[in-house]
Amino acid sequence: MIPLNRCRVVLVQPHFNPNVGAVARLMCNFGLTDLFLVAPYANHLSDDAKRMSTHGEHILQNAKVVDTLPDALVDCRVVYGTADTADGIYRHTSYGRPDELIPQMIPALQDGPCALVFGPEPSGLTNYELSLCHGQIRILTDPNYSSMNLSQAVAVCLYELRKHWQFAQSGSHRTQPIAPYQDQELLFQNLREGLEDIHFVWGSRADSLMHALRHLIVRAQPSPNEVRLLFGLARQLKWIARNGPRIIDGAAEPEADLQNPNALSDPKTDFQNPIDDTIPNA
């Protein structure tokens, strides 16, 4: 059975005590237990938060308070943020309705924690915070008044999560686990460095281009082996850019023959083990 309670709810800088309490109640309704609060203004242990939680006081008591959003996501496999607009590169890339994105999260719960991230009531998630997520959930509302109460947005997403989780119980399971969030982040950091070295990512559009590449990769829900492969690519990009072509037996290394399936396993190259020890083996 897919462990639904591996999905955590992350509230970034929640402002109002009753909203946090209402979220705890909703988590009880839909079978979740893991609540993270990022630099909260609200007091989740206040009387009004507890009153709104009804039977969810234990969730408030066990809520984890962290300083930054990456602290709440470090061990997650799939992370979706929520926002009410798709304007700009950070909000236009990889967004969809709850019923489009949340089903993709269900199989990943077999591999480890996943997260639904909600922003503060006054402003929602920033572009930077959305850039740390693997996709953006947009709840379809009337354009004349698109902003929803925090707990209402959580209710919509958790309903879709529970519904698709129940549908998936009789379905097939993943054969390849998804790489942990921290390994994916390390990959993106090194891939960016390699792409900067060859001037593919450069100048004023560097952030937006890297953001698009990031979402291209995370949509594939890469396995640990795939992350290690891409990490090796990033390392080779950096090496070539800084040192020039490698020399083998006095001659520059030939380009790989992509039509030859054995080209990447030539014992004269180091393609078989391109990853250093910073990303653990599967």
Secondary structure, DSSP 8 states (H G I E B T S, - for coil): ---GGGEEEEEES---HHHHHHHHHHHHHHT---EEEES-SS-TTSHHHHHHHTT-HHHHHT-EEESSHHHHHTT-S-EEEE-S---SHHHHSSEE-HHHHHHHHTGGGGTS-EEEEE--TTT---HHHHHTSSEEE-----TTS----HHHHHHHHHHHHHHHHHHHTTS---SS----HHHHHHHHHHHHHHHHHTTSS-GGGHHHHHHHHHHHHHTT---HHHHHHHHHHHHHHHHHHHH-S-EETTEE-----TT-TTGGG-TTSSTTS---TTS---
